[in-house]
Amino acid sequence: EDRVINISRARFTVEYPAGFMLVASMNLVPAGYYNHPDRLASVLPEPSQNIMNRISGPLIGRIDIQIEIVPVPFEKISEQQPSEPSIAIRERVIKARAIQERRFAAYEGIYCNAQMNSKLLHQYAVPDASGLSILKTAMQRLCLSARAYDRILKVSRTIADLDNSEHIEVRHLAEAIQYRSWIGRIGECEYRLTISILLWLMPTYRLKYFPKKDIFVKFSV
């Protein structure tokens, strides 16, 4: 997280650079069909939670963008409407990085929004009143940590740069929150299973896994 690794021995300490981008993927069920619309019976909460328990909360909290991927329907795959070309996306990214380089030109060792400290966040990533209200609601409902708060602001600042916007608007902040809401609900606050409410309606499933009537289970759909 500090982009350096310190190796200490009896007589000396060596510092190595360690700036990298982590890209990872996982599936919450061994069969690989989590949240698949046509394979409801293969998704059970127990294997999913066992897999999630293998990843610590602090590690999940350090992942800035967390996206749940669902199967693409045939209608979307076969549609003729052209999507945004990679060249146009590349141009927007180059412009956004140029904006950040100019922003942090006076700060040694800082070149992008991801490197902002708390002081720079208060200077360059301050939402308006409406944005703060949305962020407060998200923090409370998703039980997000202070680390998540800083990272949401950094991502929203980058989204605003990609949109060529000087200020962070509500839509930028809402998109940044969306990128943390899925893992936030599972890893930091509550265990969410998209199809769990459907499974709860099945009597055999309910009696097998929740035989006691006084057990209260919170589902988020």
C-alpha positions in Angstrom: 0.0 0.0 0.0 3.0 2.3 0.6 4.5 1.2 -2.7 7.7 0.1 -0.9 8.9 -3.1 0.8 11.3 -2.9 3.7 13.5 -5.9 4.4 15.3 -5.7 7.8 18.2 -7.8 8.9 20.5 -7.7 11.9 23.0 -5.2 10.4 21.0 -3.3 7.7 17.6 -2.5 6.2 16.9 -2.4 2.5 14.0 -0.6 0.9 12.7 -1.8 -2.5 10.1 -0.2 -4.7 6.8 -2.1 -4.9 4.3 -0.1 -6.9 1.9 -2.4 -8.8 -1.7 -2.9 -9.8 -3.5 -5.9 -8.5 -6.2 -7.5 -10.7 -8.0 -10.5 -9.2 -11.1 -12.6 -9.7 -13.0 -15.2 -7.7 -16.2 -17.2 -7.8 -18.2 -17.6 -4.6 -19.2 -21.2 -5.3 -17.0 -24.2 -6.4 -19.2 -25.0 -9.4 -18.6 -21.5 -10.7 -22.2 -20.5 -11.2 -22.7 -17.9 -8.5 -25.7 -15.7 -9.3 -26.3 -17.5 -12.6 -30.0 -17.1 -13.6 -30.4 -20.6 -14.9 -28.6 -22.5 -12.2 -30.3 -21.5 -9.0 -30.1 -25.0 -7.5 -26.3 -25.1 -7.6 -25.9 -22.0 -5.4 -25.9 -22.6 -1.7 -24.9 -20.0 1.0 -22.5 -22.3 2.9 -19.8 -22.9 0.2 -20.0 -19.2 -0.7 -19.3 -18.0 2.8 -16.5 -20.5 3.3 -14.8 -19.1 0.2 -15.3 -15.5 1.4 -13.9 -16.4 4.8 -10.5 -17.2 3.1 -10.1 -13.5 2.3 -9.5 -11.1 5.1 -11.5 -8.0 5.5 -8.5 -5.6 5.4 -7.4 -7.2 2.0 -10.9 -6.7 0.6 -11.0 -3.2 1.9 -7.9 -2.3 -0.1 -9.4 -3.3 -3.4 -10.6 -0.1 -4.9 -13.0 -1.4 -7.6 -15.1 -4.5 -7.0 -17.4 -5.6 -9.7 -19.9 -8.5 -9.8 -19.9 -10.1 -13.2 -23.1 -11.8 -14.4 -23.7 -13.9 -17.5 -24.3 -11.8 -20.6 -27.7 -12.7 -22.3 -27.8 -13.7 -25.9 -29.7 -10.5 -26.9 -26.7 -8.4 -25.7 -24.1 -10.6 -27.3 -25.9 -10.6 -30.7 -27.0 -6.9 -30.8 -25.6 -4.9 -33.7 -25.2 -1.6 -31.8 -21.5 -0.7 -31.7 -19.8 -0.2 -28.4 -17.3 2.5 -27.5 -14.0 1.7 -29.3 -10.8 1.0 -27.4 -9.1 4.0 -29.1 -11.7 6.4 -27.7 -11.3 4.9 -24.2 -7.6 5.2 -24.4 -7.8 8.9 -25.3 -10.0 9.5 -22.3 -7.6 7.7 -20.0 -4.6 9.7 -21.4 -6.4 13.0 -20.9 -7.4 12.0 -17.3 -3.8 11.1 -16.5 -2.6 14.4 -17.9 -5.1 16.2 -15.7 -3.7 14.4 -12.6 -0.1 15.1 -13.6 -0.9 18.8 -13.8 -2.8 18.7 -10.5 0.1 17.1 -8.6 3.0 18.9 -10.4 4.0 20.7 -7.2 4.0 17.5 -5.1 7.1 15.3 -5.3 6.5 11.6 -5.8 2.7 12.0 -6.5 1.5 11.5 -10.0 -2.1 10.2 -9.8 -5.2 10.2 -7.6 -4.4 6.9 -6.0 -1.4 8.4 -4.3 -3.3 11.2 -2.6 -3.0 11.4 1.2 -5.6 12.7 3.6 -4.5 16.3 3.1 -4.7 16.1 -0.7 -8.1 14.4 -0.4 -9.5 17.4 1.5 -8.1 19.7 -1.1 -9.0 17.9 -4.4 -11.7 15.4 -3.6 -14.3 17.2 -1.6 -17.9 16.3 -2.5 -20.8 18.9 -2.3 -23.6 18.6 0.3 -25.6 16.2 -1.8 -22.6 14.0 -2.4 -21.7 13.9 1.3 -25.3 12.8 2.1 -25.1 9.9 -0.4 -21.7 8.9 1.0 -22.9 9.0 4.5 -25.8 6.7 3.7 -23.6 4.3 1.9 -21.1 4.2 4.8 -23.8 3.4 7.3 -25.8 0.9 5.2 -22.7 -1.0 3.9 -20.7 -0.7 7.2 -17.7 0.6 5.2 -14.5 1.5 7.0 -12.5 4.8 7.1 -10.2 3.2 4.5 -13.1 2.6 2.2 -14.2 6.3 2.6 -10.8 7.5 1.3 -10.8 5.0 -1.5 -14.3 6.0 -2.7 -13.2 9.6 -2.8 -10.1 8.7 -4.9 -12.1 6.6 -7.3 -14.8 9.3 -7.6 -12.1 11.9 -8.3 -10.7 9.7 -11.1 -14.2 9.2 -12.6 -14.7 13.0 -12.6 -11.3 13.4 -14.4 -12.4 10.9 -17.0 -15.6 13.0 -17.4 -13.4 16.1 -17.7 -15.2 17.6 -14.7 -13.4 19.9 -12.3 -15.6 19.0 -9.3 -16.9 15.7 -8.0 -20.5 15.5 -8.8 -23.2 13.2 -7.3 -23.1 10.8 -10.3 -19.4 10.4 -10.0 -19.6 9.6 -6.3 -22.6 7.2 -6.9 -20.6 5.3 -9.4 -17.6 5.0 -7.1 -19.8 3.7 -4.3 -21.3 1.2 -6.7 -17.9 -0.3 -7.3 -17.6 -1.1 -3.6 -21.1 -2.0 -2.7 -21.0 -5.7 -3.6 -18.0 -6.9 -1.6 -18.8 -4.3 1.1 -22.1 -6.0 1.8 -20.4 -9.5 1.9 -17.1 -8.8 3.5 -17.6 -5.9 5.8 -21.3 -5.9 6.9 -23.7 -8.6 5.9 -23.6 -11.8 3.8 -25.6 -11.2 0.7 -26.8 -13.8 -1.7 -28.7 -12.5 -4.7 -31.0 -15.5 -5.1 -31.3 -16.4 -1.4 -34.8 -15.0 -1.1 -35.9 -17.4 -3.7 -34.3 -20.3 -1.9 -35.9 -19.2 1.3 -39.3 -19.9 -0.3 -38.4 -23.5 -0.8 -39.6 -25.4 2.3 -37.1 -28.3 2.1 -34.2 -25.9 1.8 -35.5 -23.7 4.7 -36.0 -26.7 7.0 -32.6 -28.2 6.2 -30.5 -25.1 6.8 -32.7 -23.1 9.2 -34.7 -25.6 11.3 -35.3 -23.2 14.2 -38.2 -20.8 13.7 -36.6 -18.2 16.0 -33.6 -17.7 13.7 -33.7 -14.3 12.0 -31.9 -14.1 8.7 -31.3 -10.8 6.9 -31.4 -11.0 3.1 -30.3 -8.2 0.8 -31.6 -8.4 -2.7 
